[in-house]
Amino acid sequence: MPRIALCQLTSGPDPAANLDLVREWTARAAAGDARVVVFPEAMMAAFGVPLGPLAEPLDGPWASAVASVAAEHDVLIVAGMFTPAGDRVRNTLLVTGLGEHRGYDKIHLYDAFGFKESHTVAPGDALATVTVDGTVLGLATCYDVRFPSLFQKLAEQGAAAVLLPASWGAGEGKREQWELLVRARALDSGSWVLACDQADPAVTGVAVNPKAPTGIGYSTVADPFGRVHAALGAGADLLITEIDPAVSTASREATAVLPNRRV
């Protein structure tokens, strides 16, 4: 049962400054015996700035530095970054440490609520999981949470939990949607969902583009029966929790959603 840390903070436009945050918060999480340390989507650089000039490959300096942090603390780090994709970028979750160094490219792009992520971001097309201490963890990013089939397919690939970094857009009803969707995806896939959002910049005092989706906080861990297991408020905070894969098995046996689904 790996201990997983959710690092809810507000990233800024400078990758070097954000890397310092990764160093600081990973050390805090490791001091709490976390085995997996999760940072939000867009941890490398906040939305609302030109992403093309900032994008780097997974073997570039930013991801390599994060890999060094993971190695120093003997943890797996999952953090949102941007990688090159021709005239666009990819919204990538860097997965590094414990013998891993690869990425998950966000499949579902946020062309919603008046925002057009696809103008600057190219979609991914492949599911991704990572195994830590015998527990399979699925990967998803922010807007992916609105698509139940992704979470069910990850469950069918053996994921007992899904890590969900996000930079959730603010607006009327968006906090309620966030918690509802996290809980729903946990229930309809029989998985733990560990959703790590950017902290609310209005609370943290970090200057961001007000027209970009830059987080509301309220990172949430939902258990496989759709119950809130743990949650944070709006500001910068650290949540460390343990997940029990046996609860995933119990939920799937009880609801039988995965074997009974027909589409």
C-alpha positions as CSV (number, residue, x, y, z in Angstrom):
1,M,0.0,0.0,0.0
2,P,2.1,3.0,-1.2
3,R,1.9,6.3,0.6
4,I,1.0,9.0,-2.0
5,A,1.5,12.7,-1.5
6,L,-0.5,15.4,-3.4
7,C,1.3,18.7,-3.6
8,Q,-1.3,21.4,-4.0
9,L,0.5,24.6,-5.0
10,T,0.4,27.3,-7.6
11,S,3.0,27.2,-10.4
12,G,4.1,30.4,-12.1
13,P,5.5,31.2,-15.6
14,D,9.2,30.4,-14.8
15,P,10.2,26.7,-15.1
16,A,13.3,27.3,-12.9
17,A,11.3,28.7,-10.1
18,N,8.8,25.9,-10.4
19,L,11.6,23.4,-10.3
20,D,12.6,24.9,-6.9
21,L,9.1,24.2,-5.7
22,V,9.4,20.6,-6.9
23,R,12.6,20.3,-4.9
24,E,11.0,21.8,-1.7
25,W,7.7,20.0,-1.8
26,T,9.3,16.6,-2.7
27,A,11.5,16.9,0.4
28,R,8.5,17.6,2.5
29,A,6.6,14.7,1.1
30,A,9.5,12.3,1.5
31,A,9.9,13.4,5.1
32,G,6.3,12.1,5.5
33,D,7.3,8.8,4.1
34,A,5.6,9.3,0.8
35,R,6.6,6.8,-1.9
36,V,4.8,8.7,-4.8
37,V,4.8,12.5,-5.0
38,V,2.2,14.0,-7.3
39,F,2.3,17.6,-8.5
40,P,-0.4,19.4,-10.5
41,E,-0.9,19.7,-14.3
42,A,1.2,22.6,-15.7
43,M,3.7,22.3,-12.9
44,M,6.6,23.2,-15.3
45,A,4.8,26.5,-16.3
46,A,1.3,27.8,-15.6
47,F,-1.3,28.1,-18.3
48,G,-1.8,31.6,-19.7
49,V,1.8,32.0,-21.0
50,P,3.2,31.0,-24.4
51,L,4.0,27.3,-24.1
52,G,6.0,26.6,-27.2
53,P,9.1,28.4,-26.1
54,L,9.0,26.6,-22.8
55,A,8.4,23.0,-24.1
56,E,11.3,20.5,-23.6
57,P,11.6,16.8,-24.3
58,L,11.6,14.2,-21.6
59,D,15.4,14.1,-21.7
60,G,15.7,17.9,-21.5
61,P,17.0,19.8,-18.5
62,W,13.8,20.4,-16.7
63,A,12.7,16.7,-16.7
64,S,16.2,15.6,-16.0
65,A,16.4,17.8,-13.0
66,V,13.1,16.4,-11.6
67,A,14.5,12.9,-12.2
68,S,17.5,13.9,-10.0
69,V,15.1,15.1,-7.2
70,A,13.2,11.8,-7.4
71,A,16.5,9.8,-7.2
72,E,17.7,11.9,-4.2
73,H,14.6,11.0,-2.2
74,D,13.9,7.5,-3.6
75,V,10.4,8.4,-4.8
76,L,8.3,8.4,-7.9
77,I,7.4,11.9,-9.0
78,V,4.5,12.7,-11.3
79,A,4.4,16.3,-12.5
80,G,2.8,18.2,-15.4
81,M,5.0,19.7,-18.1
82,F,5.0,20.5,-21.8
83,T,6.9,18.6,-24.5
84,P,7.4,19.6,-28.1
85,A,4.9,18.5,-30.8
86,G,5.6,20.3,-34.0
87,D,3.9,23.7,-34.1
88,R,2.1,22.8,-30.9
89,V,3.1,21.1,-27.6
90,R,1.9,18.1,-25.7
91,N,0.4,18.4,-22.2
92,T,2.6,15.7,-20.6
93,L,2.7,14.1,-17.2
94,L,6.3,13.4,-16.4
95,V,6.7,10.1,-14.5
96,T,10.2,9.7,-13.1
97,G,12.0,7.8,-10.3
98,L,12.1,4.3,-9.0
99,G,13.5,3.1,-12.3
100,E,11.0,5.0,-14.5
101,H,11.4,8.0,-16.7
102,R,8.6,8.5,-19.3
103,G,5.4,10.5,-19.9
104,Y,1.7,10.4,-20.3
105,D,0.3,12.8,-22.9
106,K,-3.1,14.2,-22.1
107,I,-5.7,12.6,-24.3
108,H,-8.8,14.8,-23.8
109,L,-8.0,18.5,-24.5
110,Y,-9.9,21.3,-22.7
111,D,-11.9,22.8,-25.6
112,A,-14.7,23.8,-23.2
113,F,-16.0,26.7,-21.2
114,G,-14.6,29.2,-23.8
115,F,-11.0,27.8,-23.6
116,K,-9.3,26.1,-26.6
117,E,-6.5,24.0,-25.4
118,S,-6.2,22.3,-28.8
119,H,-5.0,25.6,-30.4
120,T,-1.7,25.1,-28.8
121,V,-1.7,21.5,-27.5
122,A,-1.7,18.3,-29.5
123,P,-3.6,15.3,-27.9
124,G,-2.1,12.1,-26.8
125,D,-3.5,8.7,-27.8
126,A,-2.1,6.1,-25.4
127,L,-3.1,5.0,-21.9
128,A,-0.4,4.8,-19.3
129,T,0.1,3.0,-16.0
130,V,3.0,2.7,-13.6
131,T,3.6,0.1,-10.9
132,V,4.9,1.1,-7.5
133,D,5.6,-1.6,-4.8
134,G,3.2,-4.0,-6.6
135,T,0.4,-1.5,-7.0
136,V,-0.6,-0.4,-10.5
137,L,-1.4,3.3,-10.8
138,G,-3.2,4.8,-13.8
139,L,-2.5,8.2,-15.1
140,A,-5.0,10.9,-16.3
141,T,-4.9,14.7,-16.5
142,C,-7.6,17.3,-15.6
143,Y,-10.3,17.3,-18.4
144,D,-9.8,13.5,-18.7
145,V,-11.9,13.2,-15.6
146,R,-15.0,13.9,-17.7
147,F,-14.6,10.7,-19.7
148,P,-15.6,7.5,-17.7
149,S,-14.3,5.1,-20.3
150,L,-10.7,6.2,-19.8
151,F,-10.8,5.3,-16.1
152,Q,-12.6,2.0,-16.8
153,K,-10.0,1.0,-19.3
154,L,-7.2,1.8,-16.8
155,A,-9.0,-0.4,-14.3
156,E,-9.2,-3.2,-16.9
157,Q,-5.4,-2.8,-17.3
158,G,-5.0,-3.5,-13.6
159,A,-4.9,0.0,-12.1
160,A,-6.1,0.0,-8.5
161,A,-5.8,3.8,-8.4
162,V,-5.6,6.7,-10.9
163,L,-3.4,9.8,-10.3
164,L,-5.1,12.9,-11.7
165,P,-3.0,16.1,-11.8
166,A,-5.1,19.1,-12.8
167,S,-5.2,22.8,-13.3
168,W,-9.0,23.1,-12.9
169,G,-10.6,26.2,-14.4
170,A,-12.5,28.4,-12.0
171,G,-16.1,29.5,-12.5
172,E,-19.7,29.0,-11.3
173,G,-20.3,25.4,-10.2
174,K,-16.8,24.3,-11.1
175,R,-15.8,23.3,-7.6
176,E,-19.0,21.2,-7.3
177,Q,-18.3,19.6,-10.7
178,W,-14.7,18.8,-9.6
179,E,-15.7,16.8,-6.5
180,L,-18.6,15.1,-8.3
181,L,-16.5,14.0,-11.2
182,V,-13.6,12.7,-9.1
183,R,-16.0,10.7,-6.9
184,A,-18.0,9.4,-10.0
185,R,-14.8,8.2,-11.8
186,A,-13.8,6.4,-8.6
187,L,-17.1,4.7,-8.3
188,D,-17.7,3.8,-11.9
189,S,-14.2,2.3,-12.3
190,G,-13.8,0.9,-8.8
191,S,-10.5,2.8,-8.4
192,W,-9.0,5.2,-6.0
193,V,-8.8,8.6,-7.6
194,L,-6.1,10.9,-6.3
195,A,-6.8,14.3,-7.8
196,C,-4.1,17.0,-7.3
197,D,-5.2,20.4,-8.4
198,Q,-3.3,23.7,-8.6
199,A,-4.0,25.8,-5.5
200,D,-6.2,28.8,-5.9
201,P,-4.0,31.7,-7.0
202,A,-6.4,34.1,-5.3
203,V,-5.4,32.5,-2.0
204,T,-1.7,31.8,-2.6
205,G,-1.2,35.3,-4.0
206,V,0.7,34.1,-7.1
207,A,0.1,36.3,-10.2
208,V,-1.5,34.3,-13.1
209,N,-3.4,35.0,-16.3
210,P,-7.0,35.4,-15.1
211,K,-8.4,34.1,-18.4
212,A,-6.5,30.7,-18.1
213,P,-7.5,27.6,-16.1
214,T,-5.1,28.0,-13.2
215,G,-6.6,26.0,-10.4
216,I,-9.1,26.2,-7.6
217,G,-7.5,23.9,-5.0
218,Y,-9.6,21.3,-3.2
219,S,-7.4,18.3,-4.2
220,T,-9.5,15.2,-3.4
221,V,-8.9,11.5,-2.8
222,A,-11.9,9.4,-3.5
223,D,-12.1,5.8,-2.6
224,P,-13.4,3.1,-5.0
225,F,-16.9,3.3,-3.6
226,G,-17.0,7.1,-4.4
227,R,-16.5,8.3,-0.9
228,V,-14.3,11.3,-0.1
229,H,-11.3,9.8,1.7
230,A,-9.4,13.0,2.1
231,A,-9.4,16.5,0.7
232,L,-7.7,19.9,1.0
233,G,-9.0,23.5,0.9
234,A,-8.2,26.2,-1.6
235,G,-4.7,27.2,-0.5
236,A,-1.3,25.6,-0.8
237,D,-1.1,22.4,1.2
238,L,0.3,18.9,1.3
239,L,-1.9,15.8,1.6
240,I,-0.3,12.4,2.2
241,T,-2.5,9.3,2.2
242,E,-2.3,5.5,1.9
243,I,-4.4,3.6,-0.5
244,D,-5.5,0.0,-0.1
245,P,-5.9,-2.0,-3.4
246,A,-8.2,-4.4,-1.7
247,V,-10.9,-1.8,-1.6
248,S,-10.7,-1.5,-5.4
249,T,-11.3,-5.3,-5.6
250,A,-14.2,-5.1,-3.2
251,S,-15.8,-2.2,-5.1
252,R,-15.5,-4.0,-8.5
253,E,-16.9,-7.2,-7.1
254,A,-19.9,-5.3,-5.5
255,T,-20.9,-3.1,-8.4
256,A,-19.8,-5.5,-11.2
257,V,-19.7,-2.4,-13.5
258,L,-16.6,-3.6,-15.4
259,P,-17.8,-7.1,-16.4
260,N,-21.4,-6.0,-17.0
261,R,-20.7,-3.0,-19.3
262,R,-21.6,-3.6,-22.9
263,V,-20.3,-0.5,-24.7
